[in-house]
Amino acid sequence: MHNKLRATFRQLLPFLAIGVSIVLAVGLLILSFHILVWGAIIGGILWLALQIKKYLFPQNPQPPITPSKGDETHRIIEHDQDELP
């Protein structure tokens, strides 16, 4: 009787392992889809809020800054050809 129980348990163990792995894979798949769906919902809400903010409070584009002739922020350093290595 004890040997029959041991043999049955040896035959049952691989099926239990396969069943647990299938349930684990399906559970992880459902969990990842759940995370993706909530991420898409939250991202869509944030995008919609940004679009509403842009519509209600438009930014005035600032003209690009062009340096004038008297601007001291840019310097040109000239070198003589004989001083270069």
trRosetta pair geometry for C-beta under 8 A, 3 or more apart (Angstrom, degrees):
i j d omega theta_ij theta_ji phi_ij phi_ji
1 4 5.8 -53 -151 32 32 111
1 5 6.6 31 152 -17 64 105
2 5 5.8 -53 -151 35 33 112
2 6 6.4 34 151 -18 65 107
3 6 5.6 -53 -146 38 33 113
3 7 6.3 34 154 -19 66 106
4 7 5.7 -54 -145 38 31 111
4 8 6.2 32 154 -19 64 106
5 8 5.7 -53 -146 37 30 111
5 9 6.3 31 154 -20 63 107
6 9 5.7 -54 -146 36 30 111
6 10 6.5 32 153 -20 63 104
7 10 5.7 -51 -148 35 32 112
7 11 6.6 27 154 -14 63 105
8 11 5.8 -59 -151 40 32 108
8 12 6.0 28 153 -19 67 113
9 12 5.6 -58 -139 40 31 111
9 13 6.2 47 159 -39 65 101
10 13 6.1 -38 -143 14 27 117
11 14 7.5 -59 -173 28 33 99
11 15 7.6 18 145 -3 62 114
12 15 5.8 -69 -160 44 44 110
12 16 6.0 44 149 -24 78 108
13 16 5.7 -55 -145 35 31 112
13 17 6.4 31 157 -19 65 105
14 17 5.6 -54 -147 36 35 112
14 18 6.3 34 155 -18 67 105
15 18 5.7 -51 -144 38 33 111
15 19 6.2 35 154 -20 64 107
16 19 5.6 -54 -145 38 30 113
16 20 6.3 30 156 -18 65 105
17 20 5.9 -53 -145 37 29 109
17 21 6.4 27 156 -17 63 108
18 21 5.8 -57 -147 39 29 109
18 22 6.4 31 155 -20 65 106
19 22 5.8 -54 -147 34 30 110
19 23 6.4 27 156 -15 65 107
20 23 5.8 -56 -147 39 31 109
20 24 6.1 33 154 -21 65 109
21 24 5.6 -53 -143 38 32 114
21 25 6.3 33 156 -20 65 105
22 25 5.8 -54 -147 36 30 110
22 26 6.3 25 156 -14 65 107
23 26 5.9 -55 -145 40 30 108
23 27 6.1 32 155 -20 64 110
24 27 5.7 -55 -144 38 28 113
24 28 6.3 26 158 -16 64 106
25 28 5.9 -55 -146 38 29 108
25 29 6.3 31 153 -21 63 108
26 29 5.6 -54 -148 36 31 115
26 30 6.4 31 154 -17 65 105
27 30 5.8 -54 -147 37 30 109
27 31 6.2 30 154 -19 64 108
28 31 5.5 -54 -143 39 33 114
28 32 6.2 31 157 -19 66 105
29 32 6.0 -54 -145 36 28 107
29 33 6.4 26 155 -15 63 107
30 33 5.8 -56 -148 39 30 110
30 34 6.2 36 152 -24 64 107
31 34 5.5 -53 -149 33 31 115
31 35 6.5 30 153 -17 64 103
32 35 5.7 -51 -149 36 35 111
32 36 6.3 35 152 -19 66 105
33 36 5.5 -53 -145 38 34 112
33 37 6.2 35 156 -22 66 105
34 37 5.9 -53 -146 34 28 110
34 38 6.5 21 157 -10 63 107
35 38 6.1 -59 -146 42 29 105
35 39 6.1 32 154 -21 65 110
36 39 5.6 -56 -145 38 29 114
36 40 6.3 29 156 -19 64 105
37 40 5.8 -55 -150 36 30 109
37 41 6.4 29 152 -19 64 105
38 41 5.5 -50 -145 36 35 113
38 42 6.2 30 158 -14 68 106
39 42 6.0 -56 -142 41 28 105
39 43 5.9 28 158 -17 64 112
40 43 5.7 -56 -139 42 28 111
40 44 6.1 31 158 -22 63 108
41 44 5.8 -56 -148 35 26 111
41 45 6.5 26 154 -19 62 105
42 45 5.7 -53 -149 34 33 112
42 46 6.4 32 153 -17 65 106
43 46 5.7 -55 -147 38 32 110
43 47 6.2 33 154 -19 66 107
44 47 5.6 -53 -144 37 31 112
44 48 6.2 32 156 -19 65 106
45 48 5.7 -54 -146 38 30 111
45 49 6.3 31 154 -20 64 106
46 49 5.7 -53 -147 36 31 112
46 50 6.5 32 153 -19 64 105
47 50 5.7 -56 -151 36 31 111
47 51 6.4 31 152 -19 65 105
48 51 5.7 -52 -147 36 33 111
48 52 6.4 33 154 -18 65 104
49 52 5.7 -53 -147 37 32 111
49 53 6.3 34 152 -20 64 106
50 53 5.6 -53 -146 37 32 113
50 54 6.4 33 154 -18 65 104
51 54 5.7 -52 -147 36 32 111
51 55 6.3 31 153 -19 64 107
52 55 5.6 -56 -147 37 32 111
52 56 6.1 17 160 -8 68 111
53 56 6.2 -61 -137 45 27 100
53 57 5.8 -31 -180 39 66 105
54 57 7.2 -76 -120 66 17 66
54 58 6.6 50 177 -102 59 59
54 59 7.6 -48 -135 -4 76 92
55 58 7.4 -4 -149 -63 16 85
67 71 4.0 -127 -167 60 92 159
67 73 6.4 -133 -116 56 122 108
67 74 5.7 1 -139 2 172 127
68 71 4.8 126 53 -34 66 101
71 74 6.4 41 109 19 107 92
72 75 8.0 17 -174 -66 60 87
79 83 5.7 -122 -177 71 96 118
79 84 6.1 92 134 -61 132 94
80 83 4.7 86 66 3 91 106
80 84 7.7 -151 94 -16 53 81
81 84 6.1 -48 -161 16 39 113
